Amino acid sequence: MISKSMEKALNEQINKEMYSAYLYMAMSADTTHKGLDGFANWFMVQYHEEMEHATRIYNYINDQGGKVELKTIEKPPSAFKDPLDMFKKTLEHEQFITKSINDLVDLAKKENDHATEIFLQWFITEQIEE
């Protein structure tokens, strides 16, 4: 069982993960349009990974007896200067996501929510890879 504050924070993280997917899909679309098929493929792989992250959190909330509440996903940019610009934005975004995951771990520790803290360790490892 998770607290209402943890449930809310995890729902917000689902939104962030889905925005990440949306951002990478936009980057894939832009590079496809520019004929940069290798970049387009790489960004589409990232899209699928981010959707998996959102789904993991979705399943965890449900497994813990919480209620998933999906929120509006912000529109990502649709055009980018060049691949270097995209990778700079990707790094910046991944740093934001890493901080968000760390904040969730801090909340889990504060609430003595050991199950969620253990669950989030997978995401910490994943962010190290990113």
NUBA-743563 format. One record per residue (C-alpha): residue in one letter; x, z, y. Coordinates in pm, 1 decimal, always signed. Layout:
A / X / Z / Y
...
This chain:
M / +0.0 / +0.0 / +0.0
I / +132.6 / -88.7 / +345.4
S / +46.5 / +66.6 / +679.8
K / -159.3 / -114.7 / +940.9
S / +148.4 / -145.8 / +1162.9
M / +350.4 / -302.1 / +879.4
E / +59.0 / -530.6 / +791.1
K / +42.6 / -647.3 / +1154.5
A / +419.7 / -700.7 / +1173.6
L / +425.0 / -897.1 / +847.7
N / +135.8 / -1113.4 / +967.5
E / +334.3 / -1186.6 / +1283.0
Q / +629.7 / -1282.1 / +1063.2
I / +412.0 / -1527.7 / +870.5
N / +337.1 / -1692.4 / +1204.6
K / +708.2 / -1705.9 / +1291.6
E / +793.2 / -1858.1 / +954.7
M / +518.9 / -2117.5 / +990.9
Y / +638.8 / -2199.5 / +1342.8
S / +987.8 / -2244.0 / +1195.5
A / +843.9 / -2490.4 / +945.8
Y / +656.8 / -2668.6 / +1222.1
L / +974.6 / -2686.7 / +1434.4
Y / +1175.5 / -2835.0 / +1146.8
M / +899.6 / -3082.5 / +1070.7
A / +907.2 / -3191.1 / +1437.1
M / +1282.6 / -3237.2 / +1412.4
S / +1237.2 / -3436.5 / +1093.3
A / +977.5 / -3655.3 / +1263.3
D / +1204.6 / -3714.7 / +1562.9
T / +1505.2 / -3807.4 / +1349.6
T / +1287.2 / -4029.9 / +1129.0
H / +1170.1 / -4209.6 / +1441.6
K / +1533.6 / -4255.4 / +1548.3
G / +1633.2 / -4393.2 / +1206.3
L / +1847.5 / -4091.7 / +1117.2
D / +1720.0 / -4058.8 / +763.1
G / +1980.4 / -3808.7 / +641.2
F / +1897.6 / -3569.1 / +924.8
A / +1526.0 / -3628.4 / +868.9
N / +1562.4 / -3533.9 / +503.2
W / +1765.7 / -3221.1 / +584.1
F / +1507.7 / -3099.5 / +835.3
M / +1225.1 / -3167.7 / +589.5
V / +1405.0 / -2954.2 / +329.0
Q / +1420.1 / -2677.1 / +590.9
Y / +1047.5 / -2722.6 / +654.8
H / +970.4 / -2660.2 / +286.2
E / +1195.9 / -2351.4 / +277.8
E / +1019.3 / -2198.9 / +577.0
M / +678.6 / -2259.4 / +420.5
E / +803.9 / -2081.7 / +108.2
H / +907.2 / -1786.1 / +326.2
A / +560.7 / -1769.3 / +483.0
T / +401.5 / -1787.2 / +138.5
R / +620.9 / -1503.2 / +6.1
I / +507.3 / -1277.8 / +287.6
Y / +145.0 / -1389.3 / +243.6
N / +159.1 / -1296.6 / -125.2
Y / +331.8 / -964.7 / -53.5
I / +66.5 / -857.0 / +196.5
N / -204.9 / -940.3 / -55.7
D / -20.0 / -767.6 / -340.3
Q / +8.6 / -453.7 / -126.4
G / -364.6 / -444.2 / -55.0
G / -326.7 / -563.6 / +302.3
K / -519.3 / -834.3 / +482.1
V / -353.9 / -1158.6 / +581.4
E / -452.4 / -1267.5 / +928.9
L / -329.6 / -1613.1 / +1025.7
K / -265.4 / -1679.2 / +1391.9
T / -237.4 / -1991.3 / +1602.8
I / +92.9 / -2172.5 / +1556.8
E / +257.6 / -2271.4 / +1881.9
K / +331.2 / -2641.3 / +1929.3
P / +702.3 / -2716.9 / +1884.3
P / +890.9 / -2966.0 / +2099.7
S / +840.6 / -3323.3 / +1980.7
A / +1152.1 / -3492.9 / +2115.6
F / +1513.4 / -3387.1 / +2109.1
K / +1819.9 / -3522.8 / +2286.6
D / +2031.0 / -3580.8 / +1975.7
P / +2119.9 / -3415.8 / +1641.9
L / +2366.4 / -3179.2 / +1811.9
D / +2084.5 / -3056.9 / +2038.2
M / +1869.2 / -3001.5 / +1728.6
F / +2136.3 / -2801.9 / +1551.3
K / +2196.4 / -2586.3 / +1858.8
K / +1821.8 / -2516.7 / +1874.4
T / +1819.5 / -2451.3 / +1499.0
L / +2098.7 / -2193.3 / +1529.8
E / +1924.8 / -2024.6 / +1822.4
H / +1596.8 / -2016.1 / +1632.7
E / +1755.0 / -1878.3 / +1314.7
Q / +1918.3 / -1601.9 / +1519.5
F / +1571.8 / -1515.1 / +1655.3
I / +1429.5 / -1507.8 / +1300.7
T / +1718.4 / -1291.7 / +1177.6
K / +1646.0 / -1038.1 / +1451.9
S / +1278.7 / -1042.8 / +1359.4
I / +1357.0 / -974.2 / +991.4
N / +1593.9 / -694.2 / +1092.6
D / +1318.6 / -543.3 / +1308.9
L / +1085.9 / -549.1 / +1006.9
V / +1346.2 / -365.7 / +799.5
D / +1383.3 / -108.6 / +1077.9
L / +1005.4 / -57.1 / +1078.0
A / +1001.9 / -20.7 / +699.2
K / +1278.8 / +241.6 / +722.0
K / +1098.3 / +425.4 / +1001.5
E / +780.9 / +437.9 / +791.4
N / +966.4 / +524.9 / +469.2
D / +813.2 / +210.6 / +321.0
H / +1067.4 / +159.1 / +45.3
A / +874.8 / -119.7 / -126.7
T / +866.5 / -333.4 / +187.9
E / +1228.3 / -254.2 / +264.3
I / +1326.3 / -377.8 / -83.0
F / +1100.9 / -684.3 / -45.6
L / +1270.2 / -771.8 / +284.9
Q / +1618.8 / -762.4 / +132.7
W / +1554.9 / -1112.5 / -6.4
F / +1496.0 / -1235.9 / +349.1
I / +1811.6 / -1068.4 / +477.5
T / +2013.4 / -1247.6 / +210.4
E / +1836.7 / -1573.5 / +295.2
Q / +1919.1 / -1534.0 / +665.8
I / +2285.6 / -1480.0 / +582.3
E / +2277.4 / -1818.5 / +408.8
E / +2114.3 / -1978.1 / +712.1
